[in-house]
Amino acid sequence: MGITTPEAIKQLCQVVKQLRDAYPGKKFTLDGRLVGDLGEVLAQFKYGQ
């Protein structure tokens, strides 16, 4: 694997911050909620709302 665990976690935290900044109504926590929030954003993007 080309990435260390600490670097992967750092990148995840950076992505979460970017998503929170882009979609303030979503928490994007690093648990199962992240997947649900991403799904909601993708559905909103595709179907508009």
Distance bins in CASP14 RR format, pairs under 12 A and 6 or more apart:
PFRMAT RR
TARGET T0000
AUTHOR 0000-0000-0000
RMODE 2
METHOD distances of the structure
MODEL  1
1 7 0 0 0 0 0 1 0 0 0 0 0
1 8 0 0 0 0 1 0 0 0 0 0 0
2 8 0 0 0 0 1 0 0 0 0 0 0
3 9 0 0 0 0 1 0 0 0 0 0 0
3 10 0 0 0 0 1 0 0 0 0 0 0
3 11 1 0 0 1 0 0 0 0 0 0 0
3 12 0 0 0 0 0 1 0 0 0 0 0
4 10 0 0 0 0 1 0 0 0 0 0 0
4 11 0 0 0 0 0 1 0 0 0 0 0
5 11 0 0 0 0 0 1 0 0 0 0 0
5 12 0 0 0 0 0 1 0 0 0 0 0
6 12 0 0 0 0 0 1 0 0 0 0 0
6 13 0 0 0 0 0 1 0 0 0 0 0
7 13 0 0 0 0 0 1 0 0 0 0 0
7 14 0 0 0 0 0 1 0 0 0 0 0
8 14 0 0 0 0 0 1 0 0 0 0 0
8 15 0 0 0 0 0 1 0 0 0 0 0
8 30 0 0 0 0 0 1 0 0 0 0 0
9 15 0 0 0 0 0 1 0 0 0 0 0
9 16 0 0 0 0 0 1 0 0 0 0 0
9 30 0 0 0 0 1 0 0 0 0 0 0
10 16 0 0 0 0 0 1 0 0 0 0 0
10 17 0 0 0 0 0 1 0 0 0 0 0
10 30 0 0 0 0 0 1 0 0 0 0 0
11 17 0 0 0 0 0 1 0 0 0 0 0
11 18 0 0 0 0 0 1 0 0 0 0 0
11 30 0 0 0 0 0 1 0 0 0 0 0
12 18 0 0 0 0 0 1 0 0 0 0 0
12 19 0 0 0 0 0 1 0 0 0 0 0
12 28 0 0 0 0 0 1 0 0 0 0 0
12 29 0 0 0 0 0 1 0 0 0 0 0
12 30 1 0 0 1 0 0 0 0 0 0 0
12 31 0 0 0 0 0 1 0 0 0 0 0
12 34 0 0 0 0 1 0 0 0 0 0 0
13 19 0 0 0 0 0 1 0 0 0 0 0
13 20 0 0 0 0 0 1 0 0 0 0 0
13 28 0 0 0 0 0 1 0 0 0 0 0
13 29 0 0 0 0 0 1 0 0 0 0 0
13 30 1 0 0 1 0 0 0 0 0 0 0
13 34 0 0 0 0 0 1 0 0 0 0 0
14 20 0 0 0 0 0 1 0 0 0 0 0
14 21 0 0 0 0 0 1 0 0 0 0 0
14 28 0 0 0 0 0 1 0 0 0 0 0
14 30 0 0 0 0 0 1 0 0 0 0 0
15 21 0 0 0 0 0 1 0 0 0 0 0
15 22 0 0 0 0 0 1 0 0 0 0 0
15 28 0 0 0 0 1 0 0 0 0 0 0
15 30 0 0 0 0 1 0 0 0 0 0 0
15 34 0 0 0 0 1 0 0 0 0 0 0
15 37 0 0 0 0 0 1 0 0 0 0 0
15 38 0 0 0 0 0 1 0 0 0 0 0
16 22 0 0 0 0 0 1 0 0 0 0 0
16 23 0 0 0 0 0 1 0 0 0 0 0
16 26 0 0 0 0 0 1 0 0 0 0 0
16 27 0 0 0 0 1 0 0 0 0 0 0
16 28 1 0 1 0 0 0 0 0 0 0 0
16 29 1 0 0 1 0 0 0 0 0 0 0
16 30 1 0 0 1 0 0 0 0 0 0 0
16 31 0 0 0 0 0 1 0 0 0 0 0
16 33 0 0 0 0 0 1 0 0 0 0 0
16 34 1 0 0 1 0 0 0 0 0 0 0
16 37 0 0 0 0 1 0 0 0 0 0 0
16 38 0 0 0 0 0 1 0 0 0 0 0
17 23 0 0 0 0 0 1 0 0 0 0 0
17 24 0 0 0 0 0 1 0 0 0 0 0
17 27 0 0 0 0 0 1 0 0 0 0 0
17 28 0 0 0 0 1 0 0 0 0 0 0
17 30 0 0 0 0 0 1 0 0 0 0 0
18 26 0 0 0 0 0 1 0 0 0 0 0
18 28 0 0 0 0 1 0 0 0 0 0 0
19 25 0 0 0 0 0 1 0 0 0 0 0
19 26 1 0 0 1 0 0 0 0 0 0 0
19 27 0 0 0 0 1 0 0 0 0 0 0
19 28 1 0 1 0 0 0 0 0 0 0 0
19 29 0 0 0 0 0 1 0 0 0 0 0
19 30 0 0 0 0 0 1 0 0 0 0 0
19 33 0 0 0 0 0 1 0 0 0 0 0
19 34 0 0 0 0 1 0 0 0 0 0 0
19 36 0 0 0 0 0 1 0 0 0 0 0
19 37 1 0 0 1 0 0 0 0 0 0 0
19 38 1 0 0 1 0 0 0 0 0 0 0
19 39 0 0 0 0 0 1 0 0 0 0 0
19 40 0 0 0 0 0 1 0 0 0 0 0
19 41 1 0 0 1 0 0 0 0 0 0 0
19 42 0 0 0 0 0 1 0 0 0 0 0
20 26 1 0 0 1 0 0 0 0 0 0 0
20 27 1 0 0 1 0 0 0 0 0 0 0
20 28 1 0 1 0 0 0 0 0 0 0 0
20 29 0 0 0 0 1 0 0 0 0 0 0
20 30 0 0 0 0 0 1 0 0 0 0 0
20 34 0 0 0 0 0 1 0 0 0 0 0
20 37 0 0 0 0 1 0 0 0 0 0 0
20 41 0 0 0 0 0 1 0 0 0 0 0
21 28 0 0 0 0 1 0 0 0 0 0 0
22 28 0 0 0 0 1 0 0 0 0 0 0
22 37 0 0 0 0 0 1 0 0 0 0 0
22 38 0 0 0 0 0 1 0 0 0 0 0
22 41 0 0 0 0 1 0 0 0 0 0 0
22 44 0 0 0 0 0 1 0 0 0 0 0
22 45 0 0 0 0 0 1 0 0 0 0 0
23 34 0 0 0 0 0 1 0 0 0 0 0
23 37 1 0 0 1 0 0 0 0 0 0 0
23 38 0 0 0 0 1 0 0 0 0 0 0
23 39 0 0 0 0 0 1 0 0 0 0 0
23 40 0 0 0 0 1 0 0 0 0 0 0
23 41 1 0 1 0 0 0 0 0 0 0 0
23 42 0 0 0 0 0 1 0 0 0 0 0
23 44 0 0 0 0 1 0 0 0 0 0 0
23 45 0 0 0 0 0 1 0 0 0 0 0
24 37 0 0 0 0 0 1 0 0 0 0 0
24 41 0 0 0 0 0 1 0 0 0 0 0
25 37 0 0 0 0 1 0 0 0 0 0 0
25 40 0 0 0 0 0 1 0 0 0 0 0
25 41 0 0 0 0 0 1 0 0 0 0 0
25 44 0 0 0 0 0 1 0 0 0 0 0
26 33 0 0 0 0 1 0 0 0 0 0 0
26 34 0 0 0 0 1 0 0 0 0 0 0
26 35 0 0 0 0 0 1 0 0 0 0 0
26 36 0 0 0 0 1 0 0 0 0 0 0
26 37 1 0 1 0 0 0 0 0 0 0 0
26 38 0 0 0 0 1 0 0 0 0 0 0
26 39 0 0 0 0 1 0 0 0 0 0 0
26 40 1 0 0 1 0 0 0 0 0 0 0
26 41 1 0 0 1 0 0 0 0 0 0 0
26 42 0 0 0 0 0 1 0 0 0 0 0
26 44 0 0 0 0 1 0 0 0 0 0 0
27 33 1 0 0 1 0 0 0 0 0 0 0
27 34 0 0 0 0 1 0 0 0 0 0 0
27 36 0 0 0 0 0 1 0 0 0 0 0
27 37 1 0 0 1 0 0 0 0 0 0 0
27 38 0 0 0 0 0 1 0 0 0 0 0
27 40 0 0 0 0 0 1 0 0 0 0 0
27 41 0 0 0 0 0 1 0 0 0 0 0
28 34 1 0 1 0 0 0 0 0 0 0 0
28 35 0 0 0 0 1 0 0 0 0 0 0
28 36 0 0 0 0 1 0 0 0 0 0 0
28 37 1 0 1 0 0 0 0 0 0 0 0
28 38 1 0 0 1 0 0 0 0 0 0 0
28 39 0 0 0 0 0 1 0 0 0 0 0
28 40 0 0 0 0 0 1 0 0 0 0 0
28 41 0 0 0 0 1 0 0 0 0 0 0
29 35 0 0 0 0 0 1 0 0 0 0 0
29 36 0 0 0 0 0 1 0 0 0 0 0
29 37 0 0 0 0 1 0 0 0 0 0 0
29 38 0 0 0 0 0 1 0 0 0 0 0
30 37 0 0 0 0 0 1 0 0 0 0 0
30 38 0 0 0 0 0 1 0 0 0 0 0
31 37 0 0 0 0 0 1 0 0 0 0 0
32 38 0 0 0 0 1 0 0 0 0 0 0
32 39 0 0 0 0 0 1 0 0 0 0 0
33 39 0 0 0 0 0 1 0 0 0 0 0
33 40 0 0 0 0 0 1 0 0 0 0 0
34 40 0 0 0 0 0 1 0 0 0 0 0
34 41 0 0 0 0 0 1 0 0 0 0 0
35 41 0 0 0 0 0 1 0 0 0 0 0
35 42 0 0 0 0 0 1 0 0 0 0 0
36 42 0 0 0 0 1 0 0 0 0 0 0
36 43 0 0 0 0 1 0 0 0 0 0 0
36 44 0 0 0 0 0 1 0 0 0 0 0
37 43 0 0 0 0 0 1 0 0 0 0 0
37 44 0 0 0 0 0 1 0 0 0 0 0
38 44 0 0 0 0 0 1 0 0 0 0 0
38 45 0 0 0 0 0 1 0 0 0 0 0
39 45 0 0 0 0 1 0 0 0 0 0 0
39 46 0 0 0 0 1 0 0 0 0 0 0
39 47 0 0 0 0 0 1 0 0 0 0 0
40 46 0 0 0 0 0 1 0 0 0 0 0
40 47 0 0 0 0 0 1 0 0 0 0 0
40 48 0 0 0 0 0 1 0 0 0 0 0
40 49 0 0 0 0 1 0 0 0 0 0 0
41 47 0 0 0 0 0 1 0 0 0 0 0
41 48 0 0 0 0 0 1 0 0 0 0 0
41 49 0 0 0 0 0 1 0 0 0 0 0
42 48 0 0 0 0 0 1 0 0 0 0 0
42 49 0 0 0 0 0 1 0 0 0 0 0
43 49 0 0 0 0 1 0 0 0 0 0 0
END
